[in-house]
Amino acid sequence: MLPGFYLPRRGRKARSAQLIFAEKVASLKQKSFKQIGEIFEQFVPNKLLKPERSGTMSRRRLFTKENTFWSFFGQMLDADGGCKEVVRKLQSYACLKGIKAPSSSTASYCIARKNLNEQMLFDIFQHTASRGENVAPATLLNNRRVIVVDGTGVSMPDTPENQEIWPQSASQKPGCGFPTARICACFSLESGALLSYAIGNKKSHELPLFRKQWSTFKRGDIFLGDKGFCSYFDIANLHMQGVDSVITLARRTPVSNAESLKKLGQNDLLIVWKRPLYQDRLSYSENQWEELPKELLLRQIRVKVRYPGFRVREFYLVTSLLDAKRYSAEELSELYFKRWDVELFFRDIKITMGLDTLRCQTPEMIYKEILMYFIVYNCVRRLMYEAAEKKGLEVRLVSFKGSLQAIRNWEPRLNHENMGRAERFKVINDLYGAMTDVPIRQRPGRSEPRCRKRRPKTYQLLTLPRHEMKEIKQRSHYRAAIA
């Protein structure tokens, strides 16, 4: 009514609807995926997640570098593990904050995930590996660090790009199989942390992949492996680095008492291995063969299996630990029985977390997906160790699957912007208590055959490309025919 007349009002100036909406959007961008980071951000270096100065991952968008990493991290933790799950979480958070939910399309997230630098992810993995190993003091074999090594296989979507690097088995018809990759990994036997890994295809043996990881070992370490790693070349080279080995005898005839140098105890012999003859089919060069010592002084221990349910009743251990007083035969045989823990480590990653069947369509993203699985695994292991230390338990008594279930269900409790420091500390303590309240029962010698009681459905196998298959139903079985 009075143009040009202005009467100043006391108090704060009213905010426009546009300003309020902009602040809510900014809050959403900053907090959308960080709730899972509230648990694990102490294990991941924050400097690696800062926005780039220029180029990709430099602009302040919804899927920033930090948000994309934590959403990728949470995707590996989820029971579903799909990209759509990440978008649904974002929509749920938007509804909680009273903001219009974003689109259900996964395109933006997938593009942002592709822009994550693989070297950055590898640096984070190395950080989690070193941090996870340093927290656990060595208590095995005169406080020496034991590194257990094994290999496994994973499959991935059947795309031409994946088939080119990881071809399927030659016995499978085109379009009827999946690309398969081989992974050889080194784990800390004490903490369960994954220290290093190497990836190959179906033609890659575990030994060449293992040799790429020799730098993981430090002087004074002990290498623990099964009969697949029984190699003169590897034992000799590791010994020159100051690393001792404990492996199962394979491809060589056990040395008898008469052929041994000395009898150290019952079923415990001091033996000599001669350097094998060089052959062209060996995986190392002739120059490398000439650098090997002409003979190795080793111990051979005959181990009788006391527990039922094992495939063998006895086996032979070969080790470079020659002092029978410091490293008794019984202690070494018990150490080898703990080698089975590496099978459980792989089960945790492959079955419990879902690494067994990868989802990405290109080799570039396959490498990133594997890296992210290993980062998440090491972070969960570190959290298990802290929870076990707080409870006064051994970390091997804490269930990995139970810990993963607790983390999945505690994540929404951290999704509150106004949560105080004391309340957050209490939530984390409750999480630790949930992870350790039911320790794993130890039942040594219990037989658990790898058999399934429930029968699978009688679906036919895909023996032709899918567009050529025709399903013919015959009561209790199926028969395939060409369409």
N, C-alpha and C positions, 0 to 999 in steps of 0.2 A: 504493500500500500504506500510505502514511503521509499521510493527508489533513491539510492545513494546514501541512505541513512544506515549506519552500522552500529550496533550495540554489542560490545564484547561481552561474552558470557564467561562465568567462572567455570573452572574444572577443565577436564580433557576435551579436546576437540572431537566431535563425532566422526567415526570412520565410515567411509562409504562402503557399499556392498561389494564393489569391485576390490577394494583394499582387503576386506575380510576374506574374500574368496582367494585372493592372491596369497595371503598369509597361510591359509589352509593348504593350498597347493604346495607352497614352499615347505611346510611342515611334512606333507606327504612325501615329497622328494627326499627329505633328509631322514625320515624314520621308517620308510616303507618296508625295508627288508633288514633293518639293523637289529631287530629283536633276536635273531639267531646269533648275531655278532656280539650281543651282550654276554653270551656264554663263552664264545670262542675267540673274541677279539684280542685277548691277552696272548694267544698263541700265534697270531698272524701279525707281521710287522705292518703297522699302519702307513708307514712311508711309501710302501709299494702300492697302496690303494689310493693315493692322492691323484687328482685329475692331471692329465698330461698338459704341458704348456701349450701345445698346438696339435692339430691333427685329430685323429680319432680319440675318443674318450677325454676330450678337453672341454667340451661344452657341458653346461649344467642342465641336464635333462632329467627325465624321470629315471631312465636307466643309466645312471652315472657309472663310473668305473667301480666305485665302492658298492653301489646298489646291485650292479650286475654280478659282481663277485659273490656277494652274500646270497643273492637269489640262486646262483649256480650252486653255491655251497648247500643251501637248503634243499635244492632239488635232489642232491645226492643223499640227503638224510631222509627225504620223504619216502613213505612206503610205496607210493605210486611211481614217483620218479619221472613224471612227464613234464613237458614245458607248460602244458595247460594248468598244471597244479600251481606253478609260480604265478601265473596270471590270475588264477582264482584267489590266491592269497592277497594279491594286490587289490582286487575288487572288494574283498572282504574288509581289508583295512580302510579302503576309501569309504565304504558304507559306515564303518564304525566312527569315522571322523566327520560324517555328514557331507562328504564330497561326492560329486557325480562319479560313478564307477567308470573306469576306463574300458576300452574295447576288449572283447574276449579273444581277439586275434593274438597269436603268439609271435607275429612277425617282428615286432619291435624288440622283444626280448631276445629272439634268436639272432637278430642282426647284432645286437649289443654283445651277446655272448661270443659271437664269432670275432668281434673286434678285440676281445681280451687277448693280450700278448702272451704267447706260450712261454717265453722266457721268464716273464713275470710270475706265471704260475709255477714254473720250475724253481724259481728262487724261493717262493713261499713254501714249496714242498721241502726243499733242503733245510729251510729254517725250522719247519715242524719236525723234521727227522732229527736234527741236531738237538733241539730243545727236548724232544721226547726221550732221547737217549741219555742226555745229561742228568735228568732228574732221578734216574734209577741207578743206585750204586751197584757195582758188580759184587755178587756174593757167591758165584760159582767158581770152582776149581782155583782156589787160592786168590779169590777176588779178581779174576781175569774176565774180560768181556768175551762172551760167546756169541758169535754171529752164525745163525742158522740159515741155510740157503736151500731153496727149492724152486721148482717151476710149475706152471699151470697153463691152461688154455682158456681163451675167451672167444665168443662169437660176436658177430655184428651184422647189421643190415646188409642184404644182398644188393649192393650197388656196383656198377662197373668200376668206380674209383677204388672202393674197398677191395674188390676182387683183384685188381691189378697189383696191389701191395701185399695183401694177405689172401692168396688164392685158396679156394676150397679144396677138399680132398679130390684126388683124381678119380676115385671110385664113384663119385656123385655126378649125376648128369647136370648140364648147365640149367640154371633156374630151379634146381631142386635142393641146393645146399646153401651154406652160408660161409662167408669168409671167416677164417679162424686165425687168431694171433697167439703166439707163445710169449709168456712173460716169465722171466727169471728174476727173483727178488731176494734181497738180503734183509733179514729181520734180526733185531736184538732179541735173544732168547729171554732175557731178563724182563724187559719192559714190553715186548711185543711191537715196538715201533718199527716201521718200514724205513730202512736206511737208504736203499738204492734199488734200482730196477733197470732192466733192459728188455726191449720188445723186439720180437722177430716173427717170422711167418712159420708155416708148417715145415719148412726145410731147415729151420734153425734148431740146432741141438742146444741143450741147456749149457753145456760146457763153454762154447764160444760166447754165449750171452753172459755167463758168469765171469769170464775173463775181462769183460768190459767194466766190471765192478771191482776189480782188485784194489783200486784206490780207496774203496770204502774201509778197508782193513788198516789198522794201525799196529805198530810194533807191540807185541804182547797179546794180541787178540788170538782167539781160538776159532777156527773154522769148523763147523759141524755140518755134515752132509750125508746123504744116502749113497747107495752104490752107484748111482748115475754120475757122481762126481769123483769116482775112484780113478784118478789119473796121475801118472808119474809126473807129467809136465806141470800140473797144477800144484801138487804137493811140494815139488822142488822149488818152484818159483815163490810160493807163499812162504816157504821156510827161509828162503834168502831174504825175504822182507821182514823176518822176525815173527811170522805168524805160524802157529802150530795147527795141525789138522787132526780131526777125528772123523773117520768115514768108514763105511762098510766095504769089506773086500768084495771085488767083482773083477771078472775077466782074468784073474790070476789064480793059480792053484795054491791053497794054503800051504805054508811052510811047515814041515814036520819037525818034531823035536830033534831028530838027528841032523837035519839041515840047518837048524838055527845056530846062532852064535852063542846064546846063553839062555838059560831058563830062569826067568825072573820070578816066577811063582806058578801056581797051578793054572794051567791053560793060558800062561802069559810068557811069550817068547820074544827075545831080541833077535831081529832078522835083518837081512840085507836085500834090498831090491836092486837089480841090475838095470841100467838104462836100456829101454827097449830099442830094437833096431828101427832105423828110420824108414818110413814108407811114404810114398807119394800121396796116399789117401789121408794122411794125418792132417789135422786142422792147423798145424803150425809149420813154419818153414824149416829148412835144413839148417840154416844159421841159428835159429832158436834152439834146435835140437842139439847142436854142437856146444852151445853155452850151458846145457844142463850138466849137472855132476854125473859122473859115470856110475855112481851107486848112491843109494840112500840108506841110512841107518834108521830103522823103524821098529815099532812094537806091534806084535800081532796077538790079539786077545780073543780067545774063544769064549763066546757068551752063550750060556744055556738059558733058554726062556722058561721062567718058572710059572708065568701066568697063562691060563687057558685062553683060547680064542685067537691066538696069533697064527699066521700062515706058516711060520717056520718054528722048529723046536730049538734050533741053534744057529748062530751066525758068527762071523769073524769081524772084529774091528781092527783097523789099521790106524796107527797114530804116530805122530812125531814127538809125543810127550814120553821121553825115555825114562824119566825118573819114576821108578815104581813105588818109591816111598812117598813122594809128594803127590803122585797121581796114581792111586791104586786102581786095580782092574775093576773092582766093584764100583768105584766112583765113576769111572769112565763109562761103564755099562749103564749105570743109572742116568748119566748125562745123555747117552744116546736114546734112551727111552723117552727123554724129554723132547727129543727131536720131533716127536709127533705134534708138538705144539704148533709147528709151522703149518701143518695141515689145517689146524683150527684157525690160524691167522688168515689163511686163504679162504676158508669157509666163511669167516666173518665178513670179508670183503666181497666175495663172489655171491654167496647165498643170502646172507643177512642184509647186505647193502645193495646187491644187485649188479655187481660188476660182471657176472657170468654172461649176461646178454647185454651188450652195449646198444645204444639207441641212435647215435649220430650217423649221418649219411656220408660224410667225407672223411678221408684220412686226417686232415687238419683238425677236425673237431673230435675225432676218435682219440688222438693224442691228448687233447685238452680234457676230454671226459675221463680218461684213465688217470691223468694227473690230479684232477679234482677229486676222484674217488680216493686216491692215496692221501691227499691233503686232509680230507674229512676223516679218514681212518686214523691218521696220526693224531688229529685233534681229539677225537673221541678217546683214543688210548691215553692221551695225556690227562684228559678229564677223569678217566677211570683211575689213573694212578693217584691223582690228588684226592679223589674220594676215598680210595683205599687207605691212603696215608692218614687221612683225617679219622677214619674208623679204626685204624690199627690192623688192617688186613693185608694179606699178600694180594698183589694186583691180579694174579692168575685166579683168585677166588671170586673176582667180580665178573659178572656175566656181561659180555659185549652186547648181546641182543637185548638184555634187560636194560642196559644203559642207553641203548639207542631208543628203546620204547619210552624211557623216562624223558629223554631230551625232546623227543617229538611232542610229548604231551605237556612239557614245561614251557615250550616255546611260546604258546599264546599268553601265558601268564606274564611274560616280559613285554608284551605288546601294549604297554601303557606309558604314554608320554610323560605323565606327572608322577611316575613312581620315584620315590626318594631313594637315597643311597642305602639307608637302613633296611627299607623294605626289599630292595633288590638283593642285598646281602642275605636276607632271610630266605628269599626264593632260591638263591643258589645253594644255600645250606640244605634246604629241603630237597633239592635235586640230588645233592650228594648222598643224603640219607636214603632216598628212593633207590639209588644205584647200588647201595651196599647193604640194604636191609635183609636180603636173602642171599647169602654167599653160596657159591656153587658147591654142591656136595662132592667130596673126593671119594671115588670108589675105584681104587687101583685093581687092575686085573679084570675089570668087568668087560665082558664080551659084547660088542655092539656091531653086529654084521651090517654091511651096507645093503640092506634089503628094504623094499617097500611092501607094506602090508596091503594098502589100497591098490586095487587094480586100475590101470588107466582105461579110458574109454576106447572102444574098438574102432577108432577112426582109421581109415586107410592112410598109407604113407604117400607123400607126394613124390611120385616116380617120374613125372613129366612136368614140364613148365605149366604153371597154373592155368593159362589160357587154353591149354591142350587137354586138360584133364576133364573127365566126365565121371561123376560119382554114380555108382551102381550099388544100391542097397540090397543086401541078401540076408535078411533076418539077423543072425548073430555075427556076420562078418561083412566086409566090404570087398568089392572087386573093382579095379580101375580099368577104364577103357579109353581109347583115344576119341576125342570129341568129333 
